[in-house]
């Protein structure tokens, strides 16, 4: 039989919101400075997967917290036909942080996986302006290297 230990809620995306929020499909990454970053889909309760329009970002000195809510990252881009984003996954390669995440539209035929360079947008330390990240992503999409 497989079992698990006691469940501990370590982050509540509802902090600072007027209503309860959930977080799902999340990932954690520890930056070189030791700070932990959480990225995940989030939305007011009840769950509404087709309306998750941006990814949550939070930071903490330890995986058990305390977690500090950061500005949301990578909102769905309506001009690309996106209505929701989900499933972020972050990796570190040769000193840079990269995120793979999904984005989709009204039809399941409009889903795609994106690749972004967090070292140049969120930098896993201090976010830049979203407009800078989107501009770089759009410009580089034509050559297939979707770098933020």
Backbone as numpy.savetxt, mean C-alpha at the origin, in Angstrom:
# Nx Ny Nz CAx CAy CAz Cx Cy Cz
-2.62 -31.73 14.03 -3.45 -30.56 14.03 -2.56 -29.31 14.03
-2.93 -28.34 13.25 -2.24 -27.06 13.19 -2.97 -26.09 14.09
-2.22 -25.33 14.85 -2.85 -24.32 15.71 -2.01 -23.05 15.69
-2.59 -22.00 16.18 -1.91 -20.70 16.22 -2.02 -20.15 17.63
-1.14 -19.22 17.93 -1.18 -18.57 19.24 -2.30 -17.56 19.32
-2.30 -16.81 20.37 -3.33 -15.81 20.61 -3.23 -14.69 19.57
-4.37 -14.21 19.09 -4.44 -13.13 18.12 -4.22 -11.80 18.82
-3.39 -10.93 18.25 -3.16 -9.58 18.78 -3.38 -8.57 17.67
-4.29 -7.65 17.88 -4.51 -6.58 16.92 -3.41 -5.55 17.15
-2.57 -5.32 16.13 -1.43 -4.42 16.32 -1.63 -3.04 15.69
-2.59 -2.92 14.77 -2.83 -1.63 14.12 -4.31 -1.46 13.83
-4.81 -0.27 14.11 -6.22 0.04 13.86 -6.29 1.22 12.90
-6.68 1.00 11.64 -6.77 2.11 10.68 -7.90 3.08 10.99
-8.73 2.77 11.98 -9.83 3.66 12.36 -9.37 4.89 13.12
-8.15 4.86 13.64 -7.64 6.00 14.42 -7.69 7.26 13.56
-8.32 8.31 14.09 -8.46 9.57 13.38 -9.63 9.62 12.40
-10.37 8.53 12.30 -11.52 8.48 11.39 -12.81 8.58 12.20
-13.88 9.00 11.54 -15.17 9.14 12.21 -15.91 7.81 12.36
-15.47 6.79 11.62 -16.15 5.49 11.62 -15.11 4.38 11.64
-15.51 3.17 11.94 -14.55 2.05 11.94 -14.04 1.75 10.53
-12.75 1.45 10.42 -12.11 1.06 9.16 -11.49 -0.31 9.34
-11.32 -1.02 8.24 -10.62 -2.30 8.26 -9.33 -2.20 7.45
-8.44 -3.13 7.68 -7.25 -3.28 6.85 -7.14 -4.75 6.47
-6.73 -5.00 5.23 -6.65 -6.36 4.72 -5.54 -6.41 3.67
-5.20 -7.61 3.21 -4.16 -7.77 2.19 -2.99 -6.84 2.45
-2.36 -7.00 3.56 -1.29 -6.10 3.97 0.07 -6.79 3.96
1.11 -5.98 4.00 2.48 -6.50 4.08 3.29 -5.58 4.98
4.39 -6.10 5.47 5.30 -5.36 6.34 6.69 -5.37 5.73
7.42 -4.29 5.94 8.82 -4.23 5.51 9.58 -3.41 6.56
10.79 -3.86 6.87 11.65 -3.14 7.81 12.69 -2.38 7.01
12.72 -1.05 7.17 13.66 -0.20 6.44 15.05 -0.28 7.08
16.03 0.23 6.36 17.41 0.20 6.85 17.58 0.91 8.19
16.75 1.92 8.46 16.84 2.65 9.73 16.13 1.92 10.87
15.60 0.72 10.61 14.93 -0.08 11.63 13.44 0.17 11.75
12.92 1.19 11.08 11.49 1.51 11.16 10.70 0.51 10.31
9.61 0.01 10.88 8.73 -0.91 10.17 7.66 -0.13 9.42
7.30 -0.61 8.21 6.26 0.00 7.39 5.21 -1.05 7.09
3.96 -0.66 7.21 2.82 -1.50 6.86 2.13 -0.85 5.67
1.81 -1.65 4.66 1.02 -1.20 3.52 -0.13 -2.19 3.37
-1.33 -1.70 3.10 -2.46 -2.61 2.95 -3.68 -1.91 2.41
-4.65 -2.72 1.97 -5.91 -2.13 1.53 -6.70 -1.72 2.78
-7.45 -0.67 2.65 -8.23 -0.16 3.77 -9.48 0.53 3.24
-10.49 0.57 4.10 -11.79 1.14 3.69 -12.66 1.21 4.94
-13.63 2.13 4.98 -14.58 2.10 6.09 -15.35 0.78 6.09
-15.68 0.29 7.29 -16.50 -0.92 7.39 -17.94 -0.58 7.00
-18.70 -1.52 6.43 -18.35 -2.91 6.15 -17.45 -3.01 4.92
-16.83 -4.17 4.75 -15.91 -4.41 3.64 -16.59 -4.13 2.30
-15.85 -3.51 1.40 -16.34 -3.23 0.06 -15.15 -3.29 -0.89
-14.72 -4.48 -1.29 -13.50 -4.64 -2.09 -13.45 -3.83 -3.38
-14.58 -3.56 -4.00 -14.55 -2.81 -5.24 -14.51 -1.30 -5.03
-14.39 -0.87 -3.77 -14.31 0.56 -3.46 -13.05 0.88 -2.63
-12.06 0.01 -2.64 -10.81 0.26 -1.91 -9.90 1.07 -2.83
-9.95 2.39 -2.67 -9.37 3.31 -3.64 -7.93 3.72 -3.39
-7.32 3.32 -2.27 -5.93 3.66 -1.98 -5.38 2.65 -0.99
-4.07 2.68 -0.80 -3.42 1.78 0.14 -3.05 2.53 1.41
-3.29 1.89 2.53 -2.90 2.44 3.83 -1.39 2.34 3.99
-0.83 3.25 4.78 0.59 3.22 5.13 0.69 3.60 6.60
1.42 2.80 7.36 1.65 3.09 8.77 3.08 2.70 9.11
3.63 3.31 10.15 5.00 3.02 10.56 5.05 2.74 12.06
6.07 1.96 12.46 6.25 1.63 13.88 7.71 1.24 14.13
8.17 1.44 15.36 9.53 1.03 15.70 9.67 -0.48 15.88
8.54 -1.16 16.04 8.52 -2.60 16.31 7.25 -3.17 15.66
7.27 -4.42 15.18 6.06 -4.98 14.57 4.85 -4.98 15.51
5.08 -5.02 16.82 3.96 -4.98 17.77 3.51 -3.55 18.08
4.16 -2.56 17.47 3.74 -1.17 17.64 4.61 -0.40 18.60
4.16 0.79 18.93 2.92 1.44 18.48 3.04 1.92 17.03
1.93 1.78 16.29 1.89 2.16 14.89 1.37 3.58 14.74
1.96 4.33 13.81 1.53 5.69 13.49 0.98 5.71 12.07
-0.22 6.20 11.93 -0.85 6.30 10.62 -0.10 7.33 9.78
0.16 6.98 8.53 0.83 7.87 7.57 -0.17 8.18 6.45
0.14 9.18 5.62 -0.77 9.45 4.49 -0.92 8.22 3.59
-2.12 8.05 3.07 -2.39 6.93 2.15 -1.51 7.05 0.92
-1.23 5.91 0.28 -0.36 5.90 -0.89 -1.06 5.24 -2.08
-0.59 5.56 -3.27 -1.02 4.96 -4.53 -2.53 4.83 -4.70
-3.23 5.96 -4.78 -4.67 5.88 -5.03 -4.96 5.34 -6.43
-6.12 4.74 -6.59 -6.54 4.28 -7.92 -6.53 5.47 -8.86
-6.07 5.26 -10.07 -5.94 6.32 -11.06 -7.10 6.22 -12.06
-8.09 7.11 -11.86 -9.30 7.08 -12.69 -8.98 7.24 -14.18
-7.98 8.05 -14.52 -7.66 8.26 -15.94 -7.13 6.99 -16.61
-6.72 6.00 -15.82 -6.27 4.70 -16.34 -7.41 3.67 -16.29
-8.61 4.09 -15.87 -9.73 3.18 -15.76 -9.75 2.41 -14.45
-8.91 2.81 -13.50 -8.85 2.11 -12.21 -9.94 2.62 -11.28
-10.55 1.70 -10.56 -11.53 2.07 -9.53 -11.11 1.57 -8.16
-10.14 0.65 -8.09 -9.68 0.14 -6.79 -8.28 -0.46 -6.90
-7.61 -0.52 -5.75 -6.26 -1.10 -5.65 -6.25 -2.09 -4.49
-5.34 -3.06 -4.56 -5.27 -4.04 -3.49 -3.98 -4.85 -3.58
-3.78 -5.68 -2.58 -2.74 -6.70 -2.52 -1.31 -6.18 -2.69
-0.87 -5.21 -1.87 0.51 -4.76 -1.99 1.49 -5.80 -1.44
2.64 -5.88 -2.09 3.72 -6.75 -1.61 5.03 -6.00 -1.85
5.84 -5.84 -0.81 7.08 -5.08 -0.90 8.27 -6.01 -0.79
9.26 -5.77 -1.63 10.53 -6.50 -1.55 11.67 -5.48 -1.55
12.83 -5.92 -1.07 14.04 -5.10 -1.13 15.02 -5.82 -2.05
15.58 -5.06 -2.99 16.55 -5.63 -3.92 17.65 -4.60 -4.16
18.88 -5.00 -3.87 20.04 -4.13 -4.06 19.84 -2.75 -3.46
19.32 -2.72 -2.23 19.17 -1.48 -1.49 17.96 -0.64 -1.84
17.14 -1.08 -2.77 15.94 -0.34 -3.16 14.71 -1.14 -2.75
13.59 -0.44 -2.49 12.34 -1.08 -2.10 11.35 -0.99 -3.25
10.74 -2.11 -3.59 9.79 -2.18 -4.69 8.46 -2.75 -4.21
7.37 -2.22 -4.76 6.05 -2.73 -4.43 5.38 -3.28 -5.68
4.83 -4.46 -5.54 3.93 -5.02 -6.54 2.54 -4.88 -5.95
1.59 -4.39 -6.72 0.22 -4.27 -6.23 -0.73 -4.39 -7.41
-1.97 -4.71 -7.11 -2.99 -4.87 -8.13 -3.87 -3.64 -8.20
-4.38 -3.38 -9.39 -5.35 -2.30 -9.60 -6.35 -2.81 -10.62
-7.58 -2.36 -10.49 -8.60 -2.84 -11.41 -9.70 -1.83 -11.65
-10.53 -2.19 -12.60 -11.66 -1.36 -12.96 -12.96 -2.08 -12.68
-14.00 -1.62 -13.32 -15.33 -2.18 -13.08 -15.44 -3.64 -13.52
-14.64 -4.03 -14.49 -14.68 -5.40 -15.01 -13.42 -6.15 -14.57
-13.55 -7.44 -14.32 -12.36 -8.21 -13.95 -11.38 -8.35 -15.11
-11.76 -7.95 -16.30 -10.84 -7.93 -17.44 -9.92 -6.71 -17.41
-10.19 -5.79 -16.50 -9.40 -4.57 -16.40 -8.37 -4.63 -15.27
-8.17 -5.78 -14.65 -7.22 -5.90 -13.56 -5.80 -6.00 -14.10
-4.85 -5.38 -13.39 -3.45 -5.52 -13.75 -2.57 -5.44 -12.51
-1.37 -5.95 -12.64 -0.40 -5.87 -11.56 0.58 -4.75 -11.90
0.81 -3.87 -10.94 1.74 -2.76 -11.11 3.01 -3.02 -10.31
4.05 -2.36 -10.72 5.35 -2.45 -10.07 5.81 -1.04 -9.80
6.14 -0.72 -8.56 6.57 0.62 -8.23 7.83 0.63 -7.40
8.64 1.67 -7.57 9.87 1.84 -6.82 9.58 2.72 -5.62
9.42 2.13 -4.43 9.12 2.91 -3.23 10.28 3.78 -2.82
11.47 3.43 -3.20 12.64 4.21 -2.84 12.57 5.61 -3.43
11.78 5.79 -4.49 11.67 7.09 -5.12 10.33 7.77 -4.88
9.38 7.10 -4.24 8.10 7.76 -3.95 7.88 7.82 -2.45
7.58 6.68 -1.84 7.41 6.65 -0.39 8.78 6.61 0.28
9.76 6.10 -0.43 11.14 5.94 0.02 11.25 5.13 1.29
10.20 4.47 1.69 10.15 3.68 2.92 10.75 4.49 4.05
10.61 5.79 3.98 11.09 6.68 5.03 10.29 7.97 5.03
10.21 8.64 3.90 9.50 9.92 3.84 8.82 10.07 2.48
7.48 10.05 2.44 6.80 10.13 1.15 7.06 11.45 0.43
7.16 11.36 -0.89 7.18 12.55 -1.73 5.75 12.86 -2.14
5.58 13.91 -2.88 4.25 14.24 -3.37 3.75 13.14 -4.30
2.47 12.81 -4.19 1.88 11.78 -5.04 2.00 12.15 -6.52
1.87 13.43 -6.84 1.91 13.83 -8.24 3.26 13.47 -8.86
4.36 13.61 -8.11 5.68 13.23 -8.62 5.71 11.74 -8.92
5.20 10.94 -8.01 5.23 9.49 -8.19 4.39 9.09 -9.40
3.21 9.65 -9.55 2.34 9.31 -10.68 2.98 9.73 -12.00
3.59 10.92 -12.01 4.22 11.39 -13.24 5.31 10.42 -13.69
6.15 9.99 -12.74 7.21 9.05 -13.09 6.63 7.72 -13.54
5.56 7.27 -12.89 4.96 6.00 -13.27 4.38 6.08 -14.67
3.68 7.15 -14.98 3.11 7.30 -16.31 4.20 7.36 -17.38
5.22 8.14 -17.14 6.28 8.32 -18.12 6.98 6.99 -18.41
7.19 6.20 -17.37 7.96 4.98 -17.57 7.09 3.79 -18.02
5.78 3.92 -17.92 4.91 2.82 -18.34 5.11 2.47 -19.81
5.38 3.45 -20.63 5.50 3.18 -22.06 6.66 2.26 -22.38
7.71 2.26 -21.55 8.83 1.35 -21.82 8.74 0.08 -21.00
7.66 -0.11 -20.28 7.45 -1.33 -19.52 8.08 -1.35 -18.15
8.84 -0.34 -17.79 9.49 -0.30 -16.49 8.74 0.69 -15.60
7.70 0.23 -14.96 6.82 1.11 -14.18 7.47 1.50 -12.86
8.37 2.45 -12.92 9.05 2.94 -11.72 8.31 4.16 -11.19
8.13 4.17 -9.89 7.53 5.36 -9.29 8.59 6.42 -9.24
